[in-house]
Amino acid sequence: MSFVPGPREPDPAAHKPGQSGGDRSVNVGGNNSGIISTGDNTTNVLNVSVAPPAENTLAGKANQLALRVSRILKYEEEQQRLWDPHPLPVRVRPAPSTLTGHKGGILGVSAEETDVLPLDLTGQLDEIAAFYQGTKPGMLMVLGRAGAGKSILIRRFALARLQGRTPSGEAPVPVVFSLGSWNPTATPLRDWLIDRLERDHPFLAGTGPDGSTWATGLVGAGHILPILDGFDEVANDLRKAALRSLRSATVPLLVTSRHDELRAIVTVNTRPSTGIELTDLTLGDAVNYLLPETSMSLSGDMDTTTPTGWEYVLGELRRHPDEPACARLAAVLTTPLMLALARTVYETDGDPSELLLDIKRFSTRGALEDHLLDNFIPSAYDRFLPNPPGAKRRSWDPERARHWLGFLATHLRELRTHDIEWWRLGTAMSLSSRMLVSGVTIGLVSGVTTGLVSGVAIWLMSRTTLGHVSGVTSLPGETVVNVLLNTLGIGLAFGLMHGFGSGIKAGGAFEPSRMHIRIRGGTKRVKESFLPRLWGGIAGGLVFGVVFGIGMVVYAGLLGYPWTVGALVFGNWLVAGAALGLAVGLILALTAGLEALIEPESSVSPSDLLHTNRTTVLAQVLAVGLVLGLGYGTVVALVNGVVLGLMNGLMGGLTVAFGVGTMTAWGRWVVLVRVWLPLTGRLPWAVNAFLDDAHERGVLRQAGAVYQFRHARLRDRLAEVYEQHERSTAGGR
């Protein structure tokens, strides 16, 4: 990486009073004159001149991780159109010592000195790279206001570091982590990094030679260079603890943050750190980005005769910088985010001159920014995307898409995270609502299954000698009552089990499996998962037995039986529940022999992880249903005949299999996210296809195994509009 000196287009707005004259333009990813280049894009991620290490070593796993991270970052650049028409510019200078506690910048020049001493950025990113690659601990802060380009800069920086790695695997792998979900008072930074790596790259959850996971080994051996994006997204009451933890870290860190959130917690006693600050873009940057096909310069003539198009707008900004409308719009176009939104919104439709001429609508800077944010979604969904191979792309109404994205944005703000984790989408509902919906769903499925199987069994019995002898020709009233009681009991039992399971899970979410079904899972997986699954099954079975036992005691009391009978019935159900849980836990533990970690070569996008979990869960519930159904049906058949044995085996196997399936991340996703939330209009029926499409349109970005909104400002604006709509709708009822 190097700074290429060259002439810069003169810009009257570049040195206004109060604006530092020491910042320089950084083009994150280009290689033009007068910009900082963050890497030669023709360079391979790994230098093939050095023999690579074995795959089952830390260096080998680091190489595999580097290839995956590089592939994801490059794909995200394409999806976010960061190179269309050319890389967005970013301007930097040393951060103020009042925020970093460090009196010198990267080059030993403080931000306070840049008003009188221009900052020469020659080699600055080289020094950042050297610091970040370094051999001693320390934190580099990248500061800037919302939309200043912090995320763009760190991702291009990560790609540049990856492109310079050699196959020896010794160079640390830069990995971007979204810091907003970290709770420093509950989880040490090291453990949180390990958990994120295992979530986003499941092959790192495998056990290494020392008995710990590969992720643990990579972090411990310094093979990971953490890039922590969004310190300002950490909860307000946790930021002081987070800053203390980051500044006491024993590894190099690169951390991004907005100014205000950091300023509120920095004290004179804060341990100093090095920092750079992203500053405003100039009018010349806007011209070069919005009118790349022209050779127009700010000192040349612009067509201002026709009040349309960017040429007219930018000409007015140059000619009348002090007019209120021009000053407002010029201020909006000083961040890469707003510059990119402006180009997208007016790329194919509309006239940007309205931003200047419609003074009533755009009387404030906030109104202009809200307009660009609000119109980004319709613009993204009006864009043509080719159909995927072998399938037809779904069509989404922009207004409905905005509503669904607003619900997701509100959900993320409530969770204080950037990550759209499909297994946590159901937690947008309260715990009591989740328990109720899960219990009712399982109860209805169980009731329908029991009724159908019982009806078929009665019909079969009526055609046999047993049916003529017993006089059974229709569904008896006692059987109907039993079906209703079973439906109520099973729904209540599994609803409480969902509440119990959510209560012991962090955030109330069932975590997805990092495994997929392979015959070569082996005995090692069985040994690792045997006791946890066994105890989990027994705990669930006890809850099931207690609920059913209490229900049967109440039923016996209503029929007039003495309390001793009720106690005996309760004891029987308690034992039966424990036995059922033991059987389920044992079966699930043994099915671990068919599981294997997802290979490094496999893609682990949100959709991939969802589909892998679906396959794993279906295999597990099939095993549970077959074994329990055959076992229970055989016992009943030996006592009461083949027909009743078949009936009870089917009912028991299907009910338990469905209930166990809903106790997994994928099962709960089906019940809550694929059924209930679409029924209530908060999400589309094809949730997964909608998220994938939003990613391809540049609304979302991928971060490992999860999606995120492309920017926190977009997320917050969508949530704000959604909440306003919900309040107005509720008020109109």
ABEGO torsion letter per residue (X at the ends): XBBBBBBBBBBAAABBBGBBAABBBBBBGBABBGBBBAEBAABBABBAABBBBBAABAAAAAAAAAAAAAAAAAAAAAAAGAAOABBBBBBBBBBBAAAAGBABBAAGBBAAAAAABBBBABGAAAAAAAAAABABBEBBBBBEBBGAGAAAAAAAAAAAAAAABBAAGABBBBBBBBAAABBAAABBAAAAAAAAAAAABAAAABBBAAGBBAAAAAAAAGABBBBBBGAAABBAAAAAAAAAAAAABABBBBBBBBAAAAAAABBAABBBBBBBBBBBBBAAAAAAAABAABABBAABBBBAABBBEAAAAAAAAAABAABAAAAAAAAAAABAAAAAAAAAAAAABEBAAAAAABAAABABAAAAAAAAAAAAAAAAAABBBBBBBGBBBBBBBAAAAAAAAAAAAAAAAAAGBABBBAAAAAAABBAAAAAAAAAAAAAAAAAAAAAAAAAAAAAAAAABAAAAAAGBABBBAAAAAAAAAAAAAAAAAAAAAAAAAAAABBGGBBBBBABBBBAAAEAAAAAAAAAAAAAAAAAAAAAAAAAAAAAAAAAAAAAGBBAAAAAAAAAAAAAAAAAAAAAAAAAAAAAAAABBBBBAABBBBAAAAAAAAAAAAAAAAAAAAAAAAAAAAAAAAAAAEAAAAAAAAAAAAAAAAAAAAAABAAAAAAAAAAAAAAAAGABBABAAAAAAAAAAAGABBBBEABBBBABAAAAAAAAAAAAAAAAAAAAAX
